[in-house]
Structure formats: structure tokens, C-alpha cells
Amino acid sequence: LTFASFAIALLADILTKWLITDVVMRPPRDMEVTPFFNLTLGFNTGVSFGMFSDVFAGRPLLLAGLMMAIAAALLVWALR
């Protein structure tokens, strides 16, 4: 049951991202919903809410390495 739920959630995530990036939001990547509300496609290139995007721009392996080090440290801490 858990794996099936995970697989369904993963497929739904992939499908909705594909729909938005390739089907719904074709260039110029803006969609007017109402006269006062527009949807604009944007990508988060930093950490949370784009923080430190200038530090990690062009260095995705640095961010991945930092996240793995933090996860490993938390795992070691939790096991002790």
C-alpha cells in the first residue's frame, strides 16, 4: 500500500509538471486567468524560495553535496 501510494504520487507529480511546462504554459509562459490574476511560470534555482541562488548558480553539485552532508549528519545524529 505504501509503495503504491508513493508510485501514484510520483506519477501525478511528473504528469502535472509535464502538463504545465509543455502543454499549458507555452511561451511566453504567462496565462491570464482573470483580469487581475495571471499565472507566470518560474523556476526556483536556489534553496527555499530562491535563497542563495547567486551562490549556487552554475554549481548544482555544490548544493547537492551540501544537502547530502547535512542528511548524513542528521542520520548519524539520529542513530546515536
C-alpha positions in Angstrom: 0.0 0.0 0.0 2.8 2.4 0.8 4.8 1.8 -2.3 1.6 2.1 -4.4 0.8 5.4 -2.8 4.3 6.6 -3.4 4.2 5.5 -7.1 0.8 7.2 -7.7 2.0 10.4 -6.1 5.2 10.4 -8.1 3.4 9.8 -11.4 0.9 12.5 -10.6 3.8 14.9 -9.8 5.6 14.1 -13.0 2.4 14.3 -15.1 1.3 17.7 -13.7 4.8 19.2 -14.2 4.8 17.9 -17.8 1.4 19.3 -18.4 2.3 22.8 -17.0 5.7 23.1 -18.7 4.9 21.6 -22.1 1.2 21.8 -22.7 -0.5 24.6 -20.7 2.2 27.2 -20.3 3.7 27.5 -23.8 5.9 30.6 -24.3 5.7 33.4 -23.2 4.9 31.4 -20.1 2.1 33.7 -18.9 -1.5 32.9 -18.7 -4.3 35.3 -17.8 -6.8 33.7 -15.5 -8.8 36.8 -14.6 -8.2 40.5 -15.4 -6.4 40.8 -12.0 -4.8 37.3 -11.7 -2.2 35.9 -14.0 -0.2 32.7 -13.8 3.5 33.1 -14.7 5.9 30.1 -14.9 9.1 30.4 -12.9 11.8 28.1 -11.7 13.4 28.0 -8.2 17.2 28.0 -8.8 18.2 28.4 -5.2 17.3 26.7 -1.9 14.0 27.6 -0.3 12.2 30.4 -2.1 15.3 31.1 -4.2 17.5 31.9 -1.3 21.3 31.7 -2.1 20.5 31.4 -5.8 23.6 33.6 -6.6 25.8 31.3 -4.5 24.7 28.1 -6.1 24.1 29.4 -9.7 26.0 27.2 -12.1 27.1 24.9 -9.3 24.3 22.4 -8.7 26.7 19.7 -7.4 27.8 22.0 -4.6 24.2 22.3 -3.4 23.7 18.5 -3.8 26.8 17.8 -1.9 25.9 20.2 0.9 22.4 18.6 1.2 23.9 15.1 1.3 26.3 16.1 4.0 23.5 17.6 6.1 21.4 14.5 5.6 24.3 12.2 6.6 25.0 14.3 9.7 21.3 14.1 10.7 21.2 10.4 10.1 24.3 9.9 12.3 22.9 12.1 15.0 19.5 10.3 14.9 21.2 6.9 15.2 23.1 7.9 18.3 
